[in-house]
Amino acid sequence: MEGTSSTAAWVRFLRNYGPIPTNDNMYDESIQRALKRHKIRPIVLPAQFRKALLDNFTGIDPVSQIITGTAGDGKTYHCREVWSALGGDEATWNKGAKIQTLSIGQRTLVIVKDLSELREEESAELVASVARDVVEPSPNTVYLLAANHGQLLEKLKTAPDTPAVRRLSEVVEDLLVTGTTDDREVRLNLSDLSRAPAAEMMSHIIDEIGGHEGWAGCDGCPAAREQFCPILENRRRLTGADGHGHFRQRLISLVELSERNGGHFPVRQLLSLAANVVLGHPDGRDGLMSCANVPDIVASGKTDLASVYRNVFGENLNPSRAEKTEPFKKLNLFGIGAETSNRVDNLLVYGADDPVYAEQYEALIRKDSIYGATANYTQGQRAYLEGREGVDRSAFLQLLKAQRQRLFFTLPDELVAAYELWDLTVFRYAGVYLEVAERLKAKQPLPRIALSMIVRGLNRVFTGMLVQNQDELVLATSGSYSQSKRSPLLDELISVPRQGGQEVSLMLNPQGGFDVAVRLMRGEDHRAVRLELSPTRFEFLGRVAEGALPSSFSLECHEDILAFKARLLRETETRRQLDGDDVGEEGQLVLRFIELNSDGRATPRRVMVRS
């Protein structure tokens, strides 16, 4: 039974990564102590900047380095990896000194694993030293500093107000905002962990947790041999060992979409999410199962409440806790479970009796007896359909919500289009957005629907009319730069296909941040103008393209697009005046009004006004 006890220890350790009140193990120092205590191999994740940092500090001309990001991004982990790789003593590191020093050849490396831990006088002295050393052509001391974004700027502000410190502050601000600086004499690099793709890290975490040797003892566990174990089942579904892999793939897609919308997932949150997916159950302590809980949970008939499809949204937690816990807060913004379509609900509610849905109900619902057609669901479904008196309909609606969540993560790829998978979220066009981003990276042709939809959406915001033009951009104005809802005056028609130097296209944003952008070219003598497309902006333009009123979906997006339009109008004003496009013979003013044809296409109607 030694293997069984080792697995129980591994599961207990894994619980500490979850969203529990005393999650001390989420911090690097505590993790190392716990691993030694339990004799467990650590979860090893890629340190994104490890190689670059080591190459720098072991090179002939090293420069000082700052690692920044948000809480939980792995800054301390990077510092410890560098310390160990360069020969630093592990016991010395574990003593927890705020500032560690290490000799590298003729130089001294100073490592500060968390700048916020330093008292004001300590940080002031350190910042002054850094400011002095980073301008030296061949300094005797180089630095590796770790700090959150806000803490880094705060420490710079509270340092002595000297020319050297001011210069250092300006360089750090440049590096934070643009990733580069014009002051080449300051020998300093900045690495921002918050810009690392969380979707890739999520994949690494799933592999590390799912493939950890701590699970080896499950083979000797009586509970696993003699009855169903929800922990093992959840591990299978998370890793894709169930033979499908849809859960993993779609979870990573949600993380990617959230990141592109500005909802960053630090490594600490991704670990918490993965642990909760595997161990979540409302009857476990703090909402998380241990090996000891499994027999009682199975005996109670409540194994369906351990569903990975619920746990990924924090449904195993108290609602107020889930709302305040960052990874679930971000994922619940997708509305999965609350959003649906008629076809999905017809399948889930009537599929057991409707011959039209019988085959797919069997494959998609009944075949999954663990989290699909469970006894609780089928009984609730039957009572709901029969309309029995005293039936708690709200209870069945909660079961229905869980099935929508499950269907989002289990629907086979060949049925995604038929059941319109992304209609189960508030982002109906998220699938198109992800496909566009993937194809742009691979330099492959884009889906035809994407650009025409974006152009039609832009045209309807620019004009305030239901124009159908999708092969040209209709730049319109109300006669001023006010954000008028309707703009009847045509400013310019810009060809979407490349023609005469004009073009509207989708591209990868070279500035980073949002991966997708729409680019406008208006002739060889004009610079390209770009608009970043987050998933929310993409969704906004898609909804407007299909007929939604711009302000009814997102006022913020509407204002963003109008601000983009104002930029375009300002850039064309000078050219129009130079070309004399708006002035006719004998001082007459030429106005071009927008008229809609019977097919909804916008065409210009010229009107001469005597000035």
Rosetta blueprint (number, residue, H / E / L):
1 M L
2 E H
3 G H
4 T H
5 S H
6 S H
7 T H
8 A H
9 A H
10 W H
11 V H
12 R H
13 F H
14 L H
15 R H
16 N L
17 Y L
18 G L
19 P L
20 I L
21 P L
22 T L
23 N L
24 D H
25 N H
26 M H
27 Y L
28 D H
29 E H
30 S H
31 I H
32 Q H
33 R H
34 A H
35 L H
36 K H
37 R H
38 H H
39 K L
40 I L
41 R L
42 P L
43 I L
44 V L
45 L L
46 P L
47 A L
48 Q L
49 F L
50 R H
51 K H
52 A H
53 L H
54 L H
55 D H
56 N H
57 F H
58 T L
59 G L
60 I L
61 D L
62 P L
63 V L
64 S E
65 Q E
66 I E
67 I E
68 T E
69 G E
70 T L
71 A L
72 G L
73 D L
74 G L
75 K H
76 T H
77 Y H
78 H H
79 C H
80 R H
81 E H
82 V H
83 W H
84 S H
85 A H
86 L L
87 G L
88 G L
89 D L
90 E H
91 A H
92 T H
93 W H
94 N H
95 K L
96 G L
97 A L
98 K L
99 I E
100 Q E
101 T E
102 L E
103 S E
104 I E
105 G L
106 Q L
107 R E
108 T E
109 L E
110 V E
111 I E
112 V E
113 K L
114 D L
115 L H
116 S H
117 E H
118 L L
119 R L
120 E H
121 E H
122 E H
123 S H
124 A H
125 E H
126 L H
127 V H
128 A H
129 S H
130 V H
131 A H
132 R H
133 D H
134 V L
135 V L
136 E L
137 P L
138 S L
139 P L
140 N L
141 T E
142 V E
143 Y E
144 L E
145 L E
146 A E
147 A E
148 N E
149 H H
150 G H
151 Q H
152 L H
153 L H
154 E H
155 K H
156 L H
157 K H
158 T H
159 A L
160 P L
161 D L
162 T L
163 P H
164 A H
165 V H
166 R H
167 R H
168 L H
169 S H
170 E H
171 V H
172 V H
173 E H
174 D H
175 L H
176 L H
177 V H
178 T H
179 G L
180 T L
181 T L
182 D L
183 D L
184 R L
185 E L
186 V L
187 R L
188 L E
189 N E
190 L E
191 S E
192 D E
193 L H
194 S H
195 R H
196 A L
197 P L
198 A H
199 A H
200 E H
201 M H
202 M H
203 S H
204 H H
205 I H
206 I H
207 D H
208 E H
209 I H
210 G H
211 G L
212 H L
213 E H
214 G H
215 W H
216 A H
217 G H
218 C H
219 D H
220 G H
221 C L
222 P H
223 A H
224 A H
225 R H
226 E H
227 Q L
228 F L
229 C L
230 P H
231 I H
232 L H
233 E H
234 N H
235 R H
236 R H
237 R H
238 L H
239 T H
240 G L
241 A L
242 D L
243 G L
244 H L
245 G L
246 H H
247 F H
248 R H
249 Q H
250 R H
251 L H
252 I H
253 S H
254 L H
255 V H
256 E H
257 L H
258 S H
259 E H
260 R H
261 N L
262 G L
263 G L
264 H L
265 F L
266 P L
267 V H
268 R H
269 Q H
270 L H
271 L H
272 S H
273 L H
274 A H
275 A H
276 N H
277 V H
278 V H
279 L H
280 G E
281 H L
282 P L
283 D L
284 G L
285 R H
286 D H
287 G H
288 L E
289 M L
290 S L
291 C H
292 A H
293 N H
294 V H
295 P H
296 D H
297 I H
298 V H
299 A H
300 S L
301 G L
302 K L
303 T H
304 D H
305 L H
306 A H
307 S L
308 V H
309 Y H
310 R H
311 N H
312 V L
313 F L
314 G L
315 E L
316 N L
317 L L
318 N L
319 P H
320 S H
321 R H
322 A H
323 E H
324 K H
325 T L
326 E H
327 P H
328 F H
329 K H
330 K H
331 L H
332 N H
333 L H
334 F H
335 G L
336 I E
337 G L
338 A L
339 E E
340 T L
341 S L
342 N H
343 R H
344 V H
345 D H
346 N H
347 L H
348 L H
349 V H
350 Y H
351 G L
352 A L
353 D L
354 D L
355 P L
356 V L
357 Y L
358 A H
359 E H
360 Q H
361 Y H
362 E H
363 A H
364 L H
365 I H
366 R H
367 K L
368 D L
369 S L
370 I L
371 Y L
372 G L
373 A L
374 T L
375 A H
376 N H
377 Y H
378 T H
379 Q H
380 G H
381 Q H
382 R H
383 A H
384 Y H
385 L H
386 E H
387 G L
388 R L
389 E L
390 G L
391 V L
392 D L
393 R H
394 S H
395 A H
396 F H
397 L H
398 Q H
399 L H
400 L H
401 K H
402 A H
403 Q H
404 R H
405 Q H
406 R H
407 L H
408 F H
409 F H
410 T H
411 L L
412 P L
413 D H
414 E H
415 L H
416 V L
417 A L
418 A L
419 Y L
420 E L
421 L H
422 W H
423 D H
424 L H
425 T L
426 V L
427 F L
428 R L
429 Y L
430 A H
431 G H
432 V H
433 Y H
434 L H
435 E H
436 V H
437 A H
438 E H
439 R H
440 L H
441 K H
442 A H
443 K L
444 Q L
445 P L
446 L L
447 P L
448 R H
449 I H
450 A H
451 L H
452 S H
453 M H
454 I H
455 V H
456 R H
457 G H
458 L H
459 N H
460 R H
461 V H
462 F H
463 T H
464 G L
465 M L
466 L L
467 V L
468 Q L
469 N L
470 Q L
471 D L
472 E E
473 L E
474 V E
475 L E
476 A E
477 T E
478 S L
479 G L
480 S L
481 Y L
482 S L
483 Q L
484 S L
485 K L
486 R L
487 S L
488 P L
489 L E
490 L E
491 D E
492 E E
493 L E
494 I E
495 S E
496 V L
497 P L
498 R L
499 Q E
500 G L
501 G L
502 Q E
503 E E
504 V E
505 S E
506 L E
507 M E
508 L E
509 N L
510 P L
511 Q L
512 G L
513 G L
514 F L
515 D L
516 V E
517 A E
518 V E
519 R E
520 L E
521 M E
522 R E
523 G L
524 E L
525 D L
526 H L
527 R L
528 A L
529 V E
530 R E
531 L E
532 E E
533 L L
534 S L
535 P H
536 T H
537 R H
538 F H
539 E H
540 F H
541 L H
542 G H
543 R H
544 V H
545 A H
546 E L
547 G L
548 A L
549 L L
550 P H
551 S H
552 S H
553 F H
554 S L
555 L H
556 E H
557 C H
558 H H
559 E H
560 D H
561 I H
562 L H
563 A H
564 F H
565 K H
566 A H
567 R H
568 L H
569 L H
570 R H
571 E H
572 T H
573 E H
574 T H
575 R H
576 R H
577 Q H
578 L H
579 D H
580 G L
581 D L
582 D L
583 V E
584 G L
585 E H
586 E H
587 G H
588 Q E
589 L E
590 V E
591 L E
592 R E
593 F E
594 I E
595 E E
596 L E
597 N L
598 S L
599 D L
600 G L
601 R L
602 A E
603 T E
604 P E
605 R E
606 R E
607 V E
608 M E
609 V E
610 R E
611 S L
